[in-house]
Amino acid sequence: MSDTIEKVKCLIIGSGPAGYTAAIYAARANMFPVLYQGTQPGGQLTTTNDVENFPGYPQGITGPAMMVELQQQAERFGTDVRDGWVTKVDFSGETHKVWVNETTEIHCDTIIISTGASAKYLGLPSEQKYLQLGGGVSACAVCDGFFYRNQEVVIVGAGDSACEEAHYLSKLCKKVTMLVRRDEFRASQIMQTRVKNTQNIEILYNTDTEEVLGDGQVVTGVRVKNNVTGKEQEIPATGFFVAIGHKPNTDVFKDYLKRDAVGYILNEPGTTRTNVPGVFVSGDAADHVYRQAVTAAGTGCMAALDAERYLAAHDASFQVNTATNY
Ligand code: NDP
């Protein structure tokens, strides 16, 4: 444990669009925010290629470039952006305590949680084996697709992410086989149409993944089963991509914050307030419905404004920065 305890007015946990937007607003409101980036600085958008639906970028922008710009914007107003992972919290008393990397202890007047969500996996032993080996299992086509140029790959999932990733892979790979467990997609019509119209994407409906096949080092194929006919087949592939949704990164808060069955933090409707006064939530950590960069940024802004109002009501020494126009 740490010898010294740091005190901060506003601690922001997470570095996606929600965290950085909260930081921009908090810094401009004299809250001197400290932002911990977590294990994936920039968050999920750093695993996305083109972002074409964020207002203000008529030509689109890559996810990583957008996150660099957001970080620079947060730092321009004085946000203290740090490396570090929150490993423990204690929200039982009046002072909210947070530990970073097991050692650094921070006492916070306000906390904005923007920890986002992480990719889910099927959980098959063979999938986990080749994932751990770095031998051909991935949950991020944009990160890893490059390694499978001119090869055959399989992707599982039927939502917008799976369609987006399958389409991305189709531009790099010889063939993409898409495994859809029901007889229809979950994805939006436009995304479905895109994959259905792509020549080198084959879609297998009613199909479950039975096993990721390999030679002990790398993936060589996928054994699948039609869940209507019971027929099994082996699909040759060097890469197996998983695009079946995400899990919110909120376990560290589970003893103190109310969450839903999946783990999304519950907020008071219309606000970013959690059940603990002074602790606010923004972005995908609380949003299982919209999950967009722009909605995450919007709730990041809300969280900073809610935190500022909380400080104004609870801390007589806190001066709202009236010179700042939001
Ligand atoms: P979703 O939850 O929307 O979809 C998950 C998909 O994975 C579903 O089709 C589901 O099947 C399938 N799935 C889940 N578990 C398994 C399993 N064990 N085996 C096989 N298939 C499985 O997640 P997404 O990540 O696709 O999207 C999340 C949100 O982000 C959505 O709101 C989406 O619209 C949005 N998004 C928007 C994009 C854009 O607009 N550019 C891009 C990407 C995401 P089933 O349908 O049978 O349940």
Boltz pocket constraint, residues with backbone or C-beta under 6 A from the ligand:
constraints:
  - pocket:
      binder: B
      contacts: [[A, 121], [A, 122], [A, 156], [A, 157], [A, 158], [A, 159], [A, 160], [A, 161], [A, 162], [A, 164], [A, 179], [A, 181], [A, 182], [A, 184], [A, 185], [A, 186], [A, 187], [A, 207], [A, 243], [A, 244], [A, 245], [A, 246], [A, 288], [A, 289], [A, 290], [A, 291]]
      max_distance: 6.0
